[in-house]
Amino acid sequence: MCDYSFYETTNSGVTKIPVQESIGTVLAHDITEIRPGEFKGRAFKKGHMIKEEDICHLRRLGKDNLFVLSIAEDEMHEDDAAYELANALMGDGVMIQDEPQEGKIQIIATRDGLLKINKDALLEFNMLGDVMCATLHNNTIVRKGQIVAGTRIIPLIVKKKIVQDAVVIAEKAGKIIHVNEIRKPSVGVVITGNEVYYGRIKDAFAPVIATKIDAIGGDVVGVYYAPDDESFIESRLRELMEAGADLLITTGGMSVDPDDVTRFAIRNMGAKDIIYGSAALPGAMFLVAYLDIDSQYSIPIMGIPACGMYARTTIFDLILPRVLAGERIGRKELAELGHGGLCMNCEVCKYPVCPFGKGE
């Protein structure tokens, strides 16, 4: 065995060896090959023993020197550390996509659902240095197999203490990355307003709601029309519950005019946690409430203001997936939408591939 003690050694325990003298040594890191327009990937894998026939290939890749890795007792190789980080970051609904490449691991969704990121813990994690994790936006709807995050070690060798600190942060947070299942709702809809009920104008709400509910795999169990009458609206909502609705949606009657009484009908049903008004445009006069059936089960109620008829994307699109993923929306959740909650009304709407609702 050759004595490499006289070759250049870095502070991290990496010894540089001329490639022509590397036959019989074992690579301590991956070597990437790029052929423009043809291939980009791993040419030599960590752990590969260099053979005589590899030398020409390595020279073509520009490798005049290779590195033999000497890992101290208090250090870890990037790949081993990346596994520890990924396992600490991952909660329910996600998994590692493949083995590490150059210290990087990608994390994918194991089911369709709503991506939840603990942003405070993620910031603390990334503040450590030498470790990192990048994710999609919190509250993004994702599909099974979709990449939702990536984590890696930045140096080739990392101190075990940093990895341990990162693991503690993630574990203390109850993991940082989750994909929560979005349930398929049975929806009851009450469309309010004298002008619609008495046929003075044609309803535009029902098809909009039906399209959005169908897109998430839900069913509309019934649609009722109601005048601006609290008792009438309340009766229709109760009938929809009896028909099996586990999500109630009301439209119209959400402004401050005297005859806008929809929210009062919801209150009269005994709904709790009624929040009227959100920090998002369109959708400032949105309402969310919960009708507690028992200590374990509540029926969400969502009140959509008039903007839901003509705006392609509103507060309803932001909150619906979160409600169906089991999140109980309150004043704080609606207030947090203010940062990023202004729709830009693009000529061609690209939501959800846009910043609307992604700043909180």
URQUI-V405382 format. One record per helix or strand of 2 or more residues. SS is the DSSP state (2 for helix, 1 for strand). FROM is the first residue (numbers start at 1). TO is the last residue. If there is no record, write none. Layout:
SS_FROM_TO + SS_FROM_TO
//
This chain:
1_14_18 + 2_19_21 + 1_31_35 + 1_39_44 + 2_54_60 + 1_65_69 + 1_75_77 + 2_78_89 + 1_94_96 + 1_104_109 + 1_113_117 + 2_119_126 + 1_131_135 + 1_141_142 + 1_147_153 + 1_157_159 + 2_160_172 + 1_177_180 + 1_186_192 + 2_194_197 + 2_205_215 + 1_219_226 + 2_230_242 + 1_247_251 + 2_262_268 + 1_272_276 + 1_287_294 + 1_297_304 + 2_307_310 + 2_315_324 + 2_331_338
//
